[in-house]
Amino acid sequence: MDIYKFAIRPLLFNVVKADSEWLHQQTIRSFSWLSQTPASWVNQRLQKSLCLYDSRLEQNLFGLNFPNPVGLAAGFDKDGVAASIWSNLGFGFAELGTVTFHAQPGNPPPRLFRLPLDKAALNRMGFNNRGAAAMAARLAQEKQKLTQSIPIGINLGKSKVTPLEAAAQDYLDSFRLLKDLGDYFVVNVSSPNTPGLRSLQNASMLSAILNLLQQENTTQKPIFVKIAPDLDWVAIADIISLAKTYQLAGIIATNTTIRRDGLKTQVIDQTGKSPQDEAGGISGKPLRDRSTEVIRFIWQQTQGQIPIIGVGGIFSAEDAWEKITAGASLIQVYTGWIYEGPLMVSQILAGLLSKLEQSGLNSINEAVGLQTKIQKF
């Protein structure tokens, strides 16, 4: 029996009604402690319970080896305090951040809400983090462990105090501090929770950021851009063009949505307001179909030549398979992991292996874009 889903989650969500951000902080503290503990038997126990290894799930992309396609999305480990634990929890890669050059507290709480009826979350965290220098210091200490682990990405955001016209330099300053410590990097210009940030998805603004980063990127670290699900097709096509121009490793699709249509939740308990009256981005199930549409569009427009990391509404192997066959080489989870619990990753991986067998495929790489190819013809 899945103890988390049937006992722990109902207790925390429904009986105790623990604050979402407090729960997150306690979880991160626990994982941070586990990542520092010398008790190897603890980590061995985690690996035995939560990890699934199979060569059919492996991929080599942009020079990195991914033991499986399921990664932890940015936002969970904002400061990289548990960077070395994620491989023991079954993930094939993990993305730290979002980190900004200047340390910042983020938006005032409450700022993170569960929407259980929708299997969703609403957040307006605002890139709360200790800053790029603090993350660099921590990762430098952890570097020995990380080199033997899964690929670690670092998600870069703009500091709130930095004006939009100076955004490119702000991203560059963070990248300079962290470029030797991450396996890949993500330019986050799509969070709805930093004023004006999404305007950086405009072709001219984004071009300035990517140009500076690639000039600095002498070791050719893979760089991605993370886009919003709320962009129209023309804007996404412009970003695809920039990805080609600046030789980006790929695109992450997608961030949270500012749309509120179709939600079942009428009132958020902590505030007494409806989701429509609360600022922030929605993640989880309401995002699933739109993020898949964006993935499919990118794959079609690039003929599968630009790797896509798919994120948004993944709770099951079926959800993961849908993203992968739409065109995602890798996928990321966050909200689904909160609802489904630590066994979710291995359950998704087992389900993906079953899907491969049913489809007569030998590797997960063969499934990438499969449904989009079929629809095309």
VOMAR-786498 format. One record per residue (C-alpha): residue number from 1; residue in one letter; z, x, y. Coordinates in Angstrom, 3 decimals. Each point is the difference from the previous one (the first is absolute). Layout:
     n   res          z          x          y
   NUM     a          Z          X          Y
...
This chain:
     n   res          z          x          y
     1     m      0.000      0.000      0.000
     2     d     -0.770      1.151      3.552
     3     i      3.533      0.242      1.418
     4     y     -1.241      0.521      3.555
     5     k     -2.162     -3.140      0.149
     6     f      2.390     -2.297     -1.833
     7     a      3.391      1.226      1.204
     8     i      0.060      2.594      2.792
     9     r     -2.697     -1.468      2.264
    10     p      1.350     -3.585     -0.103
    11     l      3.493      1.328      0.746
    12     l     -1.125      2.056      2.994
    13     f     -2.570     -2.436      1.375
    14     n      1.651     -3.374     -0.650
    15     v      3.746      0.411     -0.578
    16     v      1.013      2.952      2.166
    17     k     -3.014     -0.567      2.307
    18     a      0.105      3.659      0.914
    19     d     -1.848      1.062      3.146
    20     s     -3.421      1.401     -0.899
    21     e      0.289      3.172      2.067
    22     w      3.542      0.714     -1.213
    23     l     -1.183     -0.312     -3.603
    24     h     -2.868      2.347      0.731
    25     q      2.322      2.569      1.570
    26     q      2.366     -0.100     -2.990
    27     t     -2.906      0.390     -2.415
    28     i     -1.389      2.989      1.879
    29     r      3.447      1.631      0.104
    30     s      0.301     -0.438     -3.764
    31     f     -3.432      1.476     -0.626
    32     s      0.727      2.867      2.371
    33     w      3.180      0.766     -1.945
    34     l     -1.886     -0.157     -3.291
    35     s     -2.657      2.371      1.316
    36     q      2.718      2.534      0.878
    37     t      2.139     -0.311     -3.127
    38     p     -0.221      2.884     -2.465
    39     a      0.623     -2.399     -2.902
    40     s     -3.367      0.307     -1.717
    41     w      0.997     -2.573     -2.596
    42     v     -0.048     -2.698      2.718
    43     n     -3.578      0.771      0.908
    44     q     -0.953      0.308     -3.664
    45     r      1.460     -3.446     -0.586
    46     l     -1.984     -1.414      2.930
    47     q     -3.207      1.563     -1.289
    48     k      0.557     -1.382     -3.490
    49     s      0.683     -3.502      1.313
    50     l     -2.494     -0.284      2.849
    51     c     -2.921      2.362     -0.595
    52     l     -3.158     -0.532     -2.012
    53     y     -2.326      2.914     -0.646
    54     d     -3.562     -0.428     -1.247
    55     s     -2.994      2.239      0.722
    56     r     -2.202     -3.077      0.562
    57     l      1.964     -0.706      3.184
    58     e     -0.477      3.481      1.483
    59     q     -2.410      0.768      2.822
    60     n     -0.942      3.055      2.024
    61     l     -0.806     -1.061      3.539
    62     f     -0.542      2.077      3.158
    63     g      1.348      3.044     -1.862
    64     l      3.241     -1.634     -1.158
    65     n      1.027     -1.090     -3.474
    66     f      1.462     -3.510     -0.245
    67     p      1.746     -0.687     -3.335
    68     n     -0.459     -3.728      0.612
    69     p     -1.478     -2.170      2.785
    70     v      3.194     -1.783      1.121
    71     g      1.642      1.490      3.075
    72     l      2.900     -0.801      2.287
    73     a     -1.249     -1.227      3.376
    74     a      1.183      1.407      3.320
    75     g      3.001     -1.669      1.580
    76     f      2.470      0.290     -2.856
    77     d      0.945      3.680      0.328
    78     k     -0.539      0.453      3.732
    79     d      1.720      3.383      0.281
    80     g     -0.887      1.496     -3.368
    81     v      3.634      0.038     -1.108
    82     a     -0.869     -0.918     -3.601
    83     a     -3.368      1.731     -0.304
    84     s      0.724      1.639     -3.333
    85     i      1.232     -3.153     -1.776
    86     w     -3.137     -2.157      0.110
    87     s     -1.695      1.600     -2.989
    88     n      3.085     -0.821     -2.103
    89     l     -0.417     -3.673      0.927
    90     g     -3.484     -0.131     -1.488
    91     f     -2.144      0.422      3.096
    92     g     -3.221      2.007     -0.135
    93     f      0.372      1.015      3.647
    94     a      2.170     -0.874      3.001
    95     e     -0.599     -0.275      3.733
    96     l      2.805      0.959      2.373
    97     g      0.439     -1.293      3.554
    98     t     -1.115     -1.411      2.272
    99     v      1.235      3.040      1.919
   100     t     -0.464      0.591      3.720
   101     f      0.198      3.223      2.008
   102     h      3.007     -1.248      1.973
   103     a      2.992     -1.406     -1.861
   104     q      0.437     -3.674      0.861
   105     p      2.332     -2.880     -0.925
   106     g     -2.730     -2.609     -0.375
   107     n      0.253     -3.589      1.127
   108     p      3.363     -1.790      0.342
   109     p      1.326     -1.718     -3.160
   110     p     -0.275     -2.338     -1.724
   111     r     -3.494      1.266     -0.721
   112     l     -0.615     -0.411     -3.732
   113     f     -0.062     -3.379     -1.730
   114     r     -0.714     -1.256     -3.510
   115     l     -2.185     -3.095     -0.430
   116     p      0.727     -0.824     -3.676
   117     l     -2.018     -3.220     -0.065
   118     d     -3.058      2.060      0.898
   119     k      0.938      3.138     -1.975
   120     a     -0.362      1.761      3.320
   121     a      1.838      2.010      2.626
   122     l     -0.179     -0.027      3.767
   123     n      0.825      3.241      1.776
   124     r      0.002      1.276      3.546
   125     m      1.772      3.293     -0.686
   126     g     -1.928      1.933      2.640
   127     f     -0.321      3.385     -1.704
   128     n      3.751      0.737     -0.111
   129     n      0.309      3.610     -1.203
   130     r      1.662      3.338      0.706
   131     g     -3.184      1.672      1.188
   132     a     -2.550      2.434     -1.390
   133     a      2.185      3.094      0.443
   134     a      2.818     -1.508     -2.089
   135     m     -2.430     -1.013     -2.752
   136     a     -1.562      3.479      0.035
   137     a      3.413      1.648     -0.403
   138     r      0.918     -2.276     -2.894
   139     l     -3.330      0.380     -1.822
   140     a      0.114      3.780      0.422
   141     q      3.293     -0.041     -1.935
   142     e     -1.532     -2.247     -2.665
   143     k     -3.288      1.870     -0.288
   144     q      0.766      1.654     -3.325
   145     k      0.705     -3.341     -1.667
   146     l     -2.958     -1.693      1.657
   147     t     -2.521      2.561     -1.235
   148     q      0.819     -1.060     -3.554
   149     s     -0.178     -3.671      0.776
   150     i     -2.503     -2.724      0.930
   151     p     -2.208      0.168      3.120
   152     i      2.001     -0.708      3.142
   153     g     -1.709     -1.490      3.022
   154     i      1.336     -0.136      3.546
   155     n     -0.739     -2.969      2.247
   156     l     -0.222      0.917      3.696
   157     g      0.619     -2.443      2.852
   158     k      0.066      0.160      3.800
   159     s      3.355      0.427      1.728
   160     k      0.874     -3.053      2.055
   161     v      0.783      2.133      3.087
   162     t     -3.437      1.596     -0.094
   163     p     -2.610     -1.796      2.136
   164     l     -3.153     -1.136     -1.783
   165     e     -2.164      2.509      1.901
   166     a      2.113      2.830     -1.474
   167     a      0.010     -1.417     -3.541
   168     a     -2.346      2.608     -1.476
   169     q      2.286      2.856      1.056
   170     d      3.027     -1.863     -1.381
   171     y     -1.616     -0.313     -3.444
   172     l     -1.066      3.646      0.179
   173     d      3.525      1.190      0.812
   174     s      1.352     -1.769     -3.099
   175     f     -2.828      1.316     -2.169
   176     r      0.647      3.591      1.097
   177     l      3.615     -0.237     -1.137
   178     l     -0.805     -1.631     -3.346
   179     k     -3.477      1.181     -1.013
   180     d      1.259      2.514     -2.558
   181     l      2.493     -2.427     -1.539
   182     g     -2.102     -3.041     -0.909
   183     d     -2.767     -0.283     -2.587
   184     y     -1.896     -2.529      2.114
   185     f      0.444     -1.613      3.418
   186     v     -0.499     -3.482      1.394
   187     v     -0.779     -0.938      3.591
   188     n      1.827     -3.291      0.507
   189     v     -1.616     -1.873      2.888
   190     s      0.508     -3.444     -1.487
   191     s      3.680     -0.923      0.161
   192     p      0.542     -3.096      2.160
   193     n      3.493      1.140      0.998
   194     t     -0.709      2.744      2.557
   195     p     -1.400     -1.338      3.287
   196     g     -3.706      0.729      0.337
   197     l     -0.246      1.959     -3.250
   198     r     -2.729     -2.144     -1.521
   199     s     -2.236      0.728      2.991
   200     l     -0.248      3.531     -1.440
   201     q     -2.236     -1.481     -2.723
   202     n     -2.657     -0.226      2.723
   203     a     -2.768      2.470     -0.844
   204     s      0.359      2.186      3.109
   205     m      3.816      0.205     -0.219
   206     l      0.014      0.682     -3.737
   207     s     -2.767      2.571      0.391
   208     a      2.158      2.045      2.379
   209     i      2.900      0.029     -2.494
   210     l     -2.132      0.935     -2.999
   211     n     -1.851      2.696      1.928
   212     l      3.225      1.799      0.957
   213     l      1.492     -0.307     -3.480
   214     q     -3.061      1.337     -1.782
   215     q     -0.216      2.942      2.417
   216     e      3.571      0.879     -0.968
   217     n     -0.596     -0.733     -3.700
   218     t     -1.106      3.500     -0.983
   219     t      1.325     -0.369     -3.544
   220     q     -2.009     -3.216     -0.440
   221     k      2.860     -2.304     -0.928
   222     p     -1.310     -3.472     -0.906
   223     i      0.357     -2.321      2.999
   224     f     -0.163     -3.801     -0.226
   225     v      0.030     -2.740      2.587
   226     k      2.021     -3.168     -0.659
   227     i     -1.535     -3.174      1.393
   228     a      1.198     -3.515      0.788
   229     p     -1.111     -3.017     -2.042
   230     d     -0.601     -1.905      3.225
   231     l     -3.027      2.042      1.120
   232     d     -3.423     -1.650     -0.064
   233     w     -2.839      1.429     -2.079
   234     v     -1.644      1.739      2.965
   235     a      3.211      1.873      0.846
   236     i      0.473      1.011     -3.637
   237     a     -3.616      1.211     -0.142
   238     d      0.688      2.145      3.088
   239     i      2.989      1.584     -1.735
   240     i     -2.104      0.650     -3.114
   241     s     -2.489      1.817      2.222
   242     l      2.792      2.125      1.499
   243     a      1.328      0.774     -3.470
   244     k     -3.404      1.448     -0.858
   245     t     -0.378      1.852      3.309
   246     y      3.376      1.698     -0.278
   247     q     -0.195      0.474     -3.770
   248     l      3.160     -1.937     -0.731
   249     a      1.258     -0.100     -3.573
   250     g      0.040     -3.787      0.069
   251     i      1.342     -3.241      1.434
   252     i      3.236     -1.851     -0.761
   253     a     -0.492     -3.775     -0.024
   254     t      2.121     -1.589      1.266
   255     n      3.100     -0.080      2.201
   256     t      2.014     -3.180      0.652
   257     t     -1.576     -3.085      1.577
   258     i      0.932     -1.843      3.179
   259     r     -1.457     -3.235     -1.401
   260     r      2.419     -2.749     -0.987
   261     d     -2.277     -2.649     -1.543
   262     g      0.879     -1.405     -3.408
   263     l      3.660      1.039     -0.027
   264     k      2.432     -2.258     -1.871
   265     t      3.056      1.340      1.823
   266     q      0.938     -2.319      2.849
   267     v      3.174      1.675      1.278
   268     i      1.335      3.558     -0.272
   269     d      3.718     -0.254     -0.791
   270     q      1.123      2.993      2.079
   271     t     -1.569     -1.254      3.226
   272     g     -0.466     -3.731     -0.476
   273     k     -3.601      0.378      1.188
   274     s     -3.297     -0.516     -1.779
   275     p     -2.131      3.007     -1.013
   276     q     -2.506     -1.122      2.647
   277     d      2.649      0.588      2.682
   278     e      0.992      3.446     -1.262
   279     a     -1.869      3.185      0.900
   280     g     -0.996      2.449     -2.723
   281     g     -2.340      0.537     -2.895
   282     i     -0.105     -1.941     -3.267
   283     s     -0.271      1.854     -3.319
   284     g     -0.071     -1.198     -3.589
   285     k     -1.878     -2.872     -1.630
   286     p     -1.448     -1.535      3.207
   287     l     -1.844      3.288      0.570
   288     r     -1.459      0.340     -3.498
   289     d     -3.356     -1.736      0.335
   290     r     -0.879      1.335      3.442
   291     s      0.772      3.604     -0.920
   292     t     -2.203     -0.366     -3.080
   293     e     -2.832     -1.371      2.176
   294     v      0.287      3.036      2.262
   295     i     -0.013      2.358     -2.986
   296     r     -3.121     -1.692     -1.382
   297     f     -1.752      0.221      3.375
   298     i      0.755      3.727      0.392
   299     w     -1.155      0.736     -3.541
   300     q     -3.246     -1.907      0.519
   301     q     -0.701      1.608      3.384
   302     t      0.547      3.517     -1.360
   303     q     -1.445     -0.545     -3.493
   304     g      3.349      1.206     -1.276
   305     q     -0.377      3.414      1.633
   306     i      3.227     -0.179      2.048
   307     p      3.238     -0.246     -2.038
   308     i      2.142     -3.028      0.795
   309     i      3.741     -0.391     -0.469
   310     g      0.673     -3.718     -0.393
   311     v      3.266     -1.549      1.109
   312     g      1.109     -3.570      0.629
   313     g      1.496     -2.627     -2.272
   314     i      0.102      1.940     -3.268
   315     f      2.613     -1.454     -2.363
   316     s     -1.649      0.219     -3.415
   317     a     -2.614      1.759     -2.115
   318     e     -2.414     -2.817      0.872
   319     d      0.497      0.658      3.707
   320     a     -0.489      3.731     -0.525
   321     w     -3.111     -0.515     -2.124
   322     e     -1.483     -2.262      2.677
   323     k      0.444      2.693      2.652
   324     i     -1.376      2.764     -2.228
   325     t     -3.054     -1.922     -1.175
   326     a     -0.656     -0.981      3.632
   327     g     -0.264      3.704      0.856
   328     a      3.454      1.590      0.330
   329     s      0.404      3.334     -1.786
   330     l      3.750     -0.110      0.579
   331     i      2.445     -2.764      0.892
   332     q      3.378     -0.131      1.727
   333     v      2.957     -2.345     -0.307
   334     y      3.033     -0.763      2.130
   335     t      0.825     -3.707      0.405
   336     g     -0.965     -0.754     -3.601
   337     w      2.316      2.767     -1.192
   338     i      2.887     -1.557      1.973
   339     y     -0.551     -3.375     -1.640
   340     e     -0.910      1.146     -3.514
   341     g      2.336      2.967     -0.356
   342     p     -0.221      3.547     -1.398
   343     l     -1.693     -1.033     -3.275
   344     m     -3.018     -1.268      1.916
   345     v     -1.882      3.297      0.096
   346     s      0.054      0.603     -3.754
   347     q     -0.856     -3.667     -0.590
   348     i     -3.032      0.294      2.273
   349     l     -1.099      3.202     -1.718
   350     a      0.325     -1.572     -3.464
   351     g     -2.002     -2.978      1.245
   352     l     -2.716      2.262      1.402
   353     l     -0.336      1.735     -3.363
   354     s     -0.450     -3.407     -1.633
   355     k     -2.660     -0.879      2.584
   356     l     -1.842      3.241     -0.749
   357     e      0.005     -0.750     -3.730
   358     q     -1.189     -3.570      0.556
   359     s     -2.822      1.260      2.223
   360     g     -1.036      2.778     -2.384
   361     l      0.753      2.703      2.577
   362     n      1.385      3.460     -0.686
   363     s      1.641      0.771      3.342
   364     i      1.281     -1.707      3.123
   365     n     -2.655      1.803      2.006
   366     e     -2.684     -2.002     -1.819
   367     a      1.600     -3.237      1.233
   368     v     -0.184      0.893      3.705
   369     g     -2.375     -2.437      1.714
   370     l     -0.982     -1.600     -3.313
   371     q      0.232     -3.601      1.217
   372     t     -1.720      0.822      3.272
   373     k     -2.891      1.589     -1.919
   374     i     -0.342     -3.105     -2.162
   375     q      0.009     -2.302      3.029
   376     k     -2.572      2.191      1.737
   377     f     -2.443     -0.453     -2.836
